[in-house]
Each structure stands twice: as C-alpha cells, then as structure tokens.
Amino acid sequence: MVTTYLYHAREAAARNDGVAMEACLQYAEHYRRIMNGIREESEERHRQAARDV
C-alpha cells in the first residue's frame, strides 16, 4: 500500500500538483507507521509467548 501512495505522489509531482503529492506522501507515511506498529505488537506477542513456554 505504501508503494501505491508513493506511486501516486510521483504521478502528482509529474503533473506539478504539489497538494496531491503531499497528501499522498502523508498517507504513505501514516500507513507505514500503522504497519510498523502492528508488526512490533506481533513481535512482542511472539516474544512473550516464547517466555511463557
């Protein structure tokens, strides 16, 4: 999904649409942070489960 937003940001930049480009970059950053948070929580659950065994 991040790559999709980055693609659209490049397309907007090519059209000289700075507002759309910035919006796409912000969506990409938001999505990346959400996915990183989910990954970190999952890794923590796995570490916790390994300790509980």
C-alpha positions, 0 to 999 in steps of 0.5 A, spaced: 500 500 500 505 504 501 508 503 494 501 505 491 501 512 495 508 513 493 506 511 486 501 516 486 505 522 489 510 521 483 504 521 478 502 528 482 509 531 482 509 529 474 503 533 473 506 539 478 500 538 483 504 539 489 497 538 494 496 531 491 503 529 492 503 531 499 497 528 501 499 522 498 506 522 501 502 523 508 498 517 507 504 513 505 507 515 511 501 514 516 500 507 513 507 505 514 507 507 521 500 503 522 504 497 519 510 498 523 506 498 529 502 492 528 508 488 526 512 490 533 505 488 537 506 481 533 513 481 535 512 482 542 506 477 542 511 472 539 516 474 544 512 473 550 509 467 548 516 464 547 517 466 555 511 463 557 513 456 554 
